[in-house]
Structure formats: C-alpha cells, structure tokens
Amino acid sequence: MARQIKIEQIDDLMKEAVQELVQKTTLQWTALAKKATPVGETGNLRNDWKTDIGKLRGTIINRMEYAEPVIYGTALPPSWKGRYRTRQQTIKGFPELQAKQLTVGYIPRELKRIIRSK
C-alpha cells in the first residue's frame, strides 16, 4: 500500500528530498571530477577539488593555479604554445560534460529513489 501523507507535509518532504539530492549529486560530481582530473607528478590537481554543500546548492571547485588550463583548456600557459594538451588526453571542459550527464541520468534516478525512501 502506498504511503499516506497529508497535503501540509508535502512541502517538508520535498525540501528534505531536494536537500538530500543536492548533497548526493554534489558528492557524485566531485568523485567524477576527481576521477577525470589528470594526475601529474604530484597529484595536487586531483587532490585539490573542494566540495561546498548548502541546503539547496552544491559547489565543487579547484583552486590550483593551473586548474583552468588543464580542466577547461582556457588561459593556456605560454609553454603550451596555444595548444590544449595533457598527458592523459583529458577532454577540456569535462566538468560541464559531467554536469550534463548527471542532469540526464543520475539526478532523475536518484530523486525517484530518495522520494520512494521517504
């Protein structure tokens, strides 16, 4: 039998579900970003991903000085001579590609799972 909830409970139920979804999606995205980040001599770029999770917003950021050229292919250093390149053949802009994948697959699936568990 389906769970019965009162109409006045829907607001709180959905807030809880969305907050849980934001947390899980942000952590999933962080894991994907770390996995896709190339590892150089130190591994600092991969290890520098930081996650900030609020009630309705999750953020991942990498503040390494060379993160922008390696991750997005912008602000390339002069030594790259205008060409994007990494030793691991990283796809530039991979965080945006991952976000699209999460939006289409992970988020709808996870939201259904969260709502069913409430």
N, C-alpha and C positions, 0 to 999 in steps of 0.2 A: 504494500500500500504506500502511496506517495505521502511524503511528509506534509503535514498541515502547518502553515504559518499564517499569522494574522497580517492583514494589509499594512498595519503600522510597523511591522517587523521587517518589511522588505528593505526599507532604507538602510537599516543597520546591517542586515545580511549582505546587501550588495556592497556597502562600504568595506566590510570585512573581506569580502571576496576580491574586490579590486585591490585593496592593500596587499593581500597575500599574492595576488597576481603580479603586482609591481615588484614586490620583493623577489619572487621566484624568477621572473623574467630578467631582472637586473643581474641576478647571480648567474643565470644561464648565459646571458650575453657576455658577462665578464669571463666566464670559463671559455666560451667560444673565441673571444678576442685574444685571450692568453694563448690558446692553442694555435691560433693563426699567426701570432706575432713571431717573426723570425728571431732566432737566438744567435747572437754574435759570440764574441769571446767571453763576455761576462754574464750574459743572460739578464742584464739590468733592464732592458726594454720590456721584455716579457714580464719581469717581476714588478715593474712599476705601475701596472694597472691598479687603479683605486676605484672602489665602489662606494657610492653615497646613496643610501636608500631613505627616502622620506615616506610619508603616508601615501601620497599619490604620485610620486615622481622618483625615478631611479636614474642615476647618472654613473657612467663609467668614464674615466679619464686617465690619460697617460701624460705625465709632465716631463718626461725625458726630453732634453734639448733636441735630440734627433728623431723624436717620435713622429713629428709631422711629415718629414720627407719619407721615412720608411713606411709609415702606415697609410698616408694619403697621397704620396707622390708629389707634394707641393713643397715650396721653399727648399728646393734641392740644393745641396752644398755644391760649391764650385768643382770639387773633385769628381762629381758625378757627370760633369760636362753636359748638363741639360737632359740626361737620360735617366729615367727611373730604373733602378736595378737593386735587387737584393740577392744574396747568395742562395736563398731558398725559393726564389721565383715567387715571392709574395705578390698577391693581387692588390694593387693600390686601391685604397678606399674600402678595404674589406669590412670595417665596422658597419658601414651603410648597407652593404650586401647582407650581412648577418642580420641587421635590423629588419630588412625586408623578409628574410626567411622566417624570423621569429614571428613577424606580424601575420604571415600567411599560414604557418603551420603550428608553431609551438603555442602561441598565445590563445587562439581559439580552443585548441585541445585542452590546454591547462585550465582555462576558465571553466570549461564544462566539468572537468574533474573536480575543481575547487567547489563549484556550486553543488555538485552531487554529494560532496562530503559534508556540507553544512547542514 
